[in-house]
Amino acid sequence: MVTSLALIFLLGLAAAAVCRRAGLPRIIGMLLAGIALGPFALDALAPNLLAVSADLRQIALIIILLKAGLSLDLSELRAVGRPAAMMSCVPASCEILAFVLFAPSILGVDRVEAAVMGAVLGAVSPAVVVPRMVELMEARRGTGKGIPQMIMAGASCDDVFVIVLFSTFLGMAQGGVADLGALADIPVSIVLGIILGAGAGWLLSAFFETAYARRNYVRNSMKVIIVLGAAFLLMAVETWAEPVVSVSGLLAVVAMACMLRIRCPQPVSRRLSEKFGKLWLAAEVVLFVLVGAAVDVRYTLAAGPAALAMIFLALAFRSLGVLACVAGTALNRRERLFCVIAYLPKATVQAAIGSVPLAAGLPCGALVLSVAVLAILVTAPLGALGMDIGAPRLLTVSPEAAGSSPGRSAPAPGPSDPSAPDSPAGS
């Protein structure tokens, strides 16, 4: 496993550097390195590492979500509440509708199988989108109108919505009946996730303040470990509670980080965000190389041009859904175009559930996996490249200084302040 990790870091970073010099997003190099190292190409990664690949990808995603929550200004998010809520379900619904309408004639599947395929393809990739939205928030680009906040919030909820639909359609395709009651789990999962995460964030902030008051100083480096452990526990709660009630672990992680930002002095939350940003440097490589390793390129050729045409037709429907979400807002044409581009990439969810229909024995299973693999290879680079090139051209920089937040003033040094003994510089 150690050798495999060495290959992941060294080849992943080398490929990312080559892509950056070529003017391409680093993620493309990491995905290609993962495909090359994976079991369907060179097979250079240890089986025991691949066995925990899903867990490692989840850890990396948790790290960037914590950084995102610590960078998120809720006052800006409230200004785009309705579009953000719509972005969590409307674009995915439009894409699934496109598959239901056109996949039977283009790909030769029945309506239920088309719905299963649409649900697999319908989710946007938070692993691709969230890091770029965090960068935009830190650069204050588009934050004046809450664009990165809206996209990030929508992408976080989008996966919950799509996975519930996927489970429903999969049951129908296996000869069962549609469990319409499962659709009620979507808002329940979102609300409970937010409540659970906010409560965890409040408890953590109270613990840090109490420790400081009793002179049991907690260094910022130790706070990072504690917050990371709490985030892992929140993800575990999602699994533990699944037989009883649905809880969104990812939303709970973001909500916990947001509560820490609200409750902690601004210098502390900023320092924590910086430290999670440093962790992300390693986690990013692990995430995208392992996503690439999960891609079975053998199915790409099997998909054929018809699958490619279906993917782009579905993306057109998805784009119309995004435009419907931002209709009536203050966003101009350039900003709406950026929202469309940001909702193109697919990777993590497709890599995770693309093979489920095949494992379940559905006749369309191999085709679903083929289309999912092709969608990752096409949309992840396309969306990443579009965001990287489009952001400077389509979004304006907010007049506030980078790193500041509207209506927020720097607090006076107090408990948990990095200048205090519990948070020494460089800790």
C-alpha positions as CSV (number, residue, x, y, z in Angstrom):
1,M,0.0,0.0,0.0
2,V,2.9,2.4,0.7
3,T,4.2,2.0,-2.8
4,S,0.8,2.6,-4.2
5,L,0.5,5.8,-2.2
6,A,3.9,6.9,-3.5
7,L,2.7,6.3,-7.1
8,I,-0.5,8.2,-6.4
9,F,1.2,11.3,-5.0
10,L,4.2,11.4,-7.3
11,L,2.6,10.5,-10.6
12,G,-0.6,12.4,-9.8
13,L,1.3,15.6,-9.0
14,A,3.6,15.2,-12.1
15,A,0.6,14.7,-14.4
16,A,-1.1,17.7,-12.8
17,A,2.0,19.8,-13.3
18,V,2.1,18.8,-17.0
19,C,-1.5,19.7,-17.5
20,R,-1.0,23.1,-15.7
21,R,1.9,23.9,-18.0
22,A,-0.3,23.0,-21.0
23,G,-3.0,25.4,-19.7
24,L,-5.3,22.6,-18.6
25,P,-6.9,22.1,-15.2
26,R,-4.8,20.0,-12.8
27,I,-7.7,17.6,-12.3
28,I,-7.3,16.3,-15.8
29,G,-3.8,15.1,-15.1
30,M,-4.8,13.5,-11.8
31,L,-7.7,11.6,-13.5
32,L,-5.5,10.4,-16.3
33,A,-2.8,9.3,-13.8
34,G,-5.5,7.4,-11.9
35,I,-6.8,5.7,-15.0
36,A,-3.3,4.7,-16.0
37,L,-2.5,3.3,-12.5
38,G,-5.8,1.6,-12.0
39,P,-6.8,-2.0,-12.3
40,F,-8.1,-1.6,-15.8
41,A,-4.8,-0.3,-17.2
42,L,-1.4,-0.8,-15.6
43,D,-2.9,-2.3,-12.4
44,A,-0.2,-0.7,-10.3
45,L,-2.2,-0.1,-7.2
46,A,-2.4,-2.5,-4.3
47,P,-5.7,-4.4,-4.0
48,N,-5.9,-3.5,-0.3
49,L,-5.7,0.2,-1.2
50,L,-8.4,-0.1,-3.8
51,A,-10.6,-1.9,-1.3
52,V,-10.6,1.3,0.9
53,S,-10.6,3.6,-2.2
54,A,-14.2,4.8,-1.5
55,D,-13.4,5.6,2.1
56,L,-10.3,7.6,1.1
57,R,-12.2,9.5,-1.5
58,Q,-14.8,10.3,1.1
59,I,-12.2,11.6,3.6
60,A,-10.8,13.9,0.9
61,L,-14.3,15.2,0.1
62,I,-14.9,15.9,3.8
63,I,-11.7,18.0,4.0
64,I,-12.7,20.3,1.2
65,L,-16.3,20.5,2.5
66,L,-14.9,21.6,5.9
67,K,-12.9,24.3,4.2
68,A,-15.9,25.3,2.2
69,G,-18.1,25.7,5.3
70,L,-15.4,27.7,7.1
71,S,-15.2,30.0,4.0
72,L,-19.0,30.3,3.5
73,D,-20.7,33.6,4.5
74,L,-24.3,32.8,5.3
75,S,-25.4,36.4,4.8
76,E,-24.4,36.1,1.2
77,L,-26.0,32.7,0.8
78,R,-29.3,33.9,2.2
79,A,-29.5,36.4,-0.7
80,V,-29.6,33.6,-3.1
81,G,-31.8,31.2,-1.1
82,R,-34.4,30.4,-3.7
83,P,-32.1,29.7,-6.6
84,A,-29.8,27.6,-4.4
85,A,-32.7,25.5,-3.3
86,M,-33.9,25.0,-6.9
87,M,-30.3,24.2,-8.1
88,S,-30.4,21.2,-5.7
89,C,-33.1,19.4,-7.7
90,V,-34.3,21.1,-10.9
91,P,-31.2,20.6,-13.2
92,A,-30.9,16.9,-12.2
93,S,-34.7,16.4,-12.8
94,C,-34.3,18.0,-16.3
95,E,-31.4,15.7,-17.1
96,I,-33.3,12.6,-15.9
97,L,-36.3,13.7,-18.0
98,A,-34.1,13.9,-21.0
99,F,-33.0,10.3,-20.5
100,V,-36.6,9.1,-20.0
101,L,-37.7,10.8,-23.2
102,F,-34.9,10.1,-25.6
103,A,-32.7,7.2,-24.3
104,P,-35.3,4.5,-25.4
105,S,-35.0,5.6,-29.0
106,I,-31.2,6.5,-28.9
107,L,-29.9,3.7,-26.7
108,G,-32.6,1.0,-27.0
109,V,-33.6,0.8,-23.4
110,D,-37.1,0.9,-21.8
111,R,-38.4,3.8,-19.8
112,V,-37.6,2.5,-16.4
113,E,-34.0,1.6,-17.4
114,A,-33.7,5.0,-19.0
115,A,-34.7,6.5,-15.6
116,V,-32.1,4.4,-13.8
117,M,-29.5,5.7,-16.3
118,G,-30.6,9.3,-15.9
119,A,-30.4,9.0,-12.1
120,V,-26.8,7.7,-12.4
121,L,-25.8,10.5,-14.7
122,G,-27.9,13.2,-13.0
123,A,-25.6,14.2,-10.1
124,V,-23.1,17.0,-10.4
125,S,-19.7,16.2,-8.9
126,P,-19.1,18.1,-5.6
127,A,-15.4,16.9,-5.8
128,V,-14.9,18.9,-9.0
129,V,-17.2,21.9,-8.2
130,V,-16.7,22.6,-4.5
131,P,-12.9,23.2,-4.6
132,R,-13.3,25.8,-7.4
133,M,-16.2,27.5,-5.6
134,V,-14.0,27.8,-2.5
135,E,-11.2,29.4,-4.6
136,L,-13.7,31.9,-6.0
137,M,-15.0,32.7,-2.5
138,E,-11.5,33.4,-1.3
139,A,-10.8,35.5,-4.3
140,R,-14.2,37.3,-3.8
141,R,-15.0,36.6,-7.5
142,G,-18.7,36.4,-8.0
143,T,-19.4,36.6,-4.3
144,G,-21.2,40.0,-4.6
145,K,-24.1,38.1,-6.0
146,G,-23.5,34.9,-4.1
147,I,-22.7,32.9,-7.2
148,P,-20.1,30.4,-5.8
149,Q,-22.2,30.1,-2.6
150,M,-25.3,29.2,-4.5
151,I,-23.5,26.7,-6.7
152,M,-21.8,25.0,-3.8
153,A,-25.0,24.8,-1.7
154,G,-26.9,23.4,-4.7
155,A,-24.2,20.8,-5.6
156,S,-24.1,19.6,-2.0
157,C,-27.9,18.9,-1.9
158,D,-28.0,17.7,-5.5
159,D,-26.4,14.4,-4.7
160,V,-28.9,13.6,-1.9
161,F,-31.8,14.2,-4.3
162,V,-30.3,12.1,-7.1
163,I,-29.3,9.1,-5.0
164,V,-32.8,8.8,-3.5
165,L,-34.3,8.8,-7.0
166,F,-31.7,6.3,-8.1
167,S,-32.7,3.9,-5.3
168,T,-36.4,4.3,-6.3
169,F,-35.8,3.7,-10.0
170,L,-33.5,0.8,-9.3
171,G,-36.2,-0.9,-7.3
172,M,-38.7,-0.4,-10.1
173,A,-36.3,-1.9,-12.6
174,Q,-35.8,-5.0,-10.5
175,G,-39.5,-5.7,-10.6
176,G,-40.6,-3.8,-7.5
177,V,-42.9,-0.9,-7.2
178,A,-41.9,2.7,-6.8
179,D,-41.6,3.7,-3.2
180,L,-42.9,7.3,-3.5
181,G,-42.6,7.7,0.3
182,A,-38.9,7.6,-0.2
183,L,-39.1,10.9,-1.9
184,A,-40.1,12.4,1.4
185,D,-36.6,11.4,2.7
186,I,-35.1,14.1,0.5
187,P,-36.2,17.2,2.6
188,V,-35.9,15.2,5.8
189,S,-32.4,14.2,5.0
190,I,-31.4,17.8,4.2
191,V,-33.1,19.3,7.3
192,L,-31.8,16.7,9.7
193,G,-28.3,17.0,8.2
194,I,-28.2,20.7,8.8
195,I,-29.6,20.4,12.3
196,L,-27.2,17.7,13.3
197,G,-24.2,19.6,11.8
198,A,-25.1,22.9,13.4
199,G,-25.5,21.2,16.8
200,A,-22.1,19.5,16.4
201,G,-20.5,22.9,15.5
202,W,-22.1,24.6,18.5
203,L,-20.8,21.9,20.8
204,L,-17.3,22.1,19.4
205,S,-17.2,25.9,19.6
206,A,-18.5,25.7,23.2
207,F,-15.8,23.1,24.0
208,F,-13.0,25.3,22.6
209,E,-14.2,28.3,24.5
210,T,-14.6,26.4,27.8
211,A,-11.1,24.9,27.4
212,Y,-9.7,28.4,26.9
213,A,-11.5,29.8,29.9
214,R,-10.0,27.1,32.1
215,R,-6.6,27.7,30.5
216,N,-6.5,24.3,28.9
217,Y,-5.3,25.8,25.7
218,V,-6.1,23.9,22.5
219,R,-3.8,24.6,19.7
220,N,-5.2,25.3,16.2
221,S,-3.5,22.1,14.9
222,M,-5.3,20.1,17.6
223,K,-8.6,21.8,16.7
224,V,-8.2,20.6,13.1
225,I,-7.8,17.0,14.3
226,I,-10.9,17.4,16.6
227,V,-13.0,19.0,13.9
228,L,-11.9,16.3,11.4
229,G,-12.8,13.5,13.8
230,A,-16.3,15.1,14.4
231,A,-16.8,15.3,10.7
232,F,-16.0,11.6,10.3
233,L,-18.5,10.8,13.1
234,L,-21.2,12.8,11.3
235,M,-20.7,10.8,8.2
236,A,-21.0,7.6,10.3
237,V,-24.3,8.9,11.8
238,E,-25.7,8.9,8.2
239,T,-25.0,5.1,8.0
240,W,-26.2,4.4,11.5
241,A,-29.5,6.2,11.1
242,E,-30.2,4.9,7.6
243,P,-32.5,2.1,8.8
244,V,-34.6,4.6,10.7
245,V,-34.3,8.0,9.0
246,S,-32.3,9.6,6.3
247,V,-29.6,12.1,7.3
248,S,-27.3,13.9,4.8
249,G,-23.8,13.5,6.2
250,L,-22.2,15.8,3.7
251,L,-24.6,18.6,4.6
252,A,-24.0,18.0,8.3
253,V,-20.2,18.5,7.7
254,V,-20.8,21.8,5.9
255,A,-23.3,22.9,8.6
256,M,-20.8,22.1,11.3
257,A,-18.1,24.2,9.6
258,C,-20.5,27.1,9.1
259,M,-21.5,27.1,12.8
260,L,-17.8,27.1,13.7
261,R,-17.3,30.1,11.5
262,I,-20.3,31.9,13.1
263,R,-19.3,31.1,16.7
264,C,-15.5,31.4,16.6
265,P,-13.7,34.7,16.3
266,Q,-12.9,35.5,12.7
267,P,-9.1,35.0,12.9
268,V,-9.7,31.6,14.3
269,S,-12.0,30.4,11.6
270,R,-9.7,31.9,9.0
271,R,-6.7,30.0,10.5
272,L,-8.7,26.8,10.5
273,S,-9.7,27.3,6.9
274,E,-6.1,27.8,6.0
275,K,-5.1,24.6,7.7
276,F,-7.7,22.6,6.0
277,G,-6.6,24.2,2.7
278,K,-3.1,22.7,3.4
279,L,-4.6,19.3,4.1
280,W,-6.5,19.6,0.8
281,L,-3.2,19.8,-1.1
282,A,-2.7,16.1,-0.4
283,A,-6.3,15.1,-0.2
284,E,-7.0,16.5,-3.7
285,V,-4.4,14.2,-5.3
286,V,-5.8,11.1,-3.5
287,L,-9.4,12.0,-4.4
288,F,-8.9,12.5,-8.1
289,V,-6.3,9.8,-8.8
290,L,-8.6,7.3,-7.0
291,V,-11.6,8.5,-9.0
292,G,-9.6,7.9,-12.1
293,A,-8.6,4.5,-10.9
294,A,-12.3,3.6,-10.5
295,V,-13.0,4.3,-14.1
296,D,-13.1,1.2,-16.3
297,V,-12.1,2.6,-19.7
298,R,-12.9,-0.7,-21.4
299,Y,-16.6,0.4,-21.3
300,T,-15.9,3.7,-23.0
301,L,-15.5,2.1,-26.4
302,A,-18.6,0.0,-25.8
303,A,-20.6,3.1,-25.3
304,G,-20.2,4.4,-28.8
305,P,-21.3,7.7,-30.5
306,A,-25.0,7.2,-29.6
307,A,-24.1,7.3,-25.9
308,L,-22.0,10.5,-26.4
309,A,-25.0,12.1,-28.2
310,M,-27.3,11.2,-25.4
311,I,-24.9,12.7,-22.8
312,F,-24.8,16.0,-24.6
313,L,-28.5,16.0,-25.2
314,A,-29.0,15.5,-21.5
315,L,-26.6,18.2,-20.6
316,A,-28.6,20.6,-22.8
317,F,-31.7,19.8,-20.8
318,R,-29.6,20.2,-17.6
319,S,-28.5,23.6,-18.8
320,L,-32.1,24.7,-19.4
321,G,-32.8,23.6,-15.8
322,V,-30.0,25.8,-14.5
323,L,-31.2,28.8,-16.5
324,A,-34.7,28.2,-15.0
325,C,-33.2,28.3,-11.5
326,V,-31.4,31.6,-12.0
327,A,-34.3,33.2,-13.9
328,G,-35.6,36.4,-12.2
329,T,-32.3,36.9,-10.3
330,A,-29.9,39.8,-10.6
331,L,-27.4,37.7,-12.5
332,N,-26.4,38.9,-16.0
333,R,-25.9,36.7,-19.0
334,R,-22.3,36.0,-18.4
335,E,-22.9,35.0,-14.8
336,R,-25.8,32.7,-15.8
337,L,-23.5,31.1,-18.4
338,F,-20.9,30.4,-15.6
339,C,-23.6,28.7,-13.5
340,V,-24.4,26.4,-16.5
341,I,-20.7,25.5,-16.9
342,A,-20.3,24.9,-13.2
343,Y,-23.1,22.3,-13.2
344,L,-21.6,20.2,-16.1
345,P,-18.9,18.0,-14.3
346,K,-19.7,14.5,-13.2
347,A,-17.2,12.2,-11.4
348,T,-17.6,11.0,-7.9
349,V,-21.2,9.9,-7.8
350,Q,-21.0,8.2,-11.2
351,A,-17.8,6.4,-10.2
352,A,-19.6,5.2,-7.0
353,I,-22.9,4.0,-8.3
354,G,-22.3,3.5,-12.1
355,S,-21.6,-0.2,-11.6
356,V,-24.6,-0.8,-9.2
357,P,-27.1,-1.7,-12.0
358,L,-24.7,-4.2,-13.5
359,A,-24.1,-5.8,-10.1
360,A,-27.9,-5.9,-9.6
361,G,-28.2,-7.9,-12.7
362,L,-30.2,-5.4,-14.8
363,P,-30.0,-6.0,-18.6
364,C,-29.0,-2.4,-19.1
365,G,-26.3,-2.6,-16.4
366,A,-23.3,-2.8,-18.8
367,L,-24.7,0.1,-20.9
368,V,-25.3,2.2,-17.8
369,L,-21.7,1.7,-16.7
370,S,-20.5,2.5,-20.2
371,V,-22.4,5.8,-20.3
372,A,-21.3,6.7,-16.8
373,V,-17.6,6.2,-17.6
374,L,-17.9,8.2,-20.8
375,A,-19.7,11.0,-18.9
376,I,-16.9,11.2,-16.4
377,L,-14.2,11.3,-19.1
378,V,-16.1,14.0,-21.1
379,T,-17.7,16.2,-18.5
380,A,-15.2,16.3,-15.7
381,P,-12.4,17.9,-17.8
382,L,-15.0,19.9,-19.8
383,G,-16.5,21.4,-16.6
384,A,-13.2,22.0,-14.9
385,L,-11.7,23.6,-17.9
386,G,-14.8,25.7,-18.4
387,M,-14.8,27.0,-14.8
388,D,-11.1,27.7,-14.8
389,I,-11.2,29.6,-18.1
390,G,-14.6,31.1,-17.6
391,A,-14.4,32.5,-14.0
392,P,-12.0,35.4,-14.8
393,R,-14.0,36.3,-17.9
394,L,-17.6,35.8,-16.7
395,L,-17.5,36.8,-13.0
396,T,-16.5,40.1,-11.5
397,V,-14.5,40.6,-8.3
398,S,-16.5,41.9,-5.3
399,P,-15.2,45.3,-4.1
400,E,-14.5,43.9,-0.6
401,A,-10.9,43.0,0.0
402,A,-10.0,39.4,-0.4
403,G,-10.7,37.4,2.7
404,S,-13.2,39.8,4.1
405,S,-16.9,39.4,4.3
406,P,-19.7,41.9,3.8
407,G,-20.9,43.4,7.1
408,R,-18.3,41.6,9.2
409,S,-15.7,43.4,11.2
410,A,-12.6,41.9,12.7
411,P,-13.3,40.9,16.3
412,A,-11.1,42.0,19.1
413,P,-8.6,39.4,20.4
414,G,-10.4,37.1,22.7
415,P,-10.9,33.4,23.5
416,S,-9.5,31.1,20.8
417,D,-7.8,34.1,19.0
418,P,-4.7,32.8,17.2
419,S,-2.7,35.6,18.9
420,A,-3.6,34.0,22.3
421,P,-1.5,31.3,23.9
422,D,-3.8,28.5,22.8
423,S,-3.3,29.2,19.1
424,P,0.3,30.2,18.6
425,A,1.5,31.3,15.2
426,G,2.5,28.4,13.1
427,S,0.7,25.9,15.2
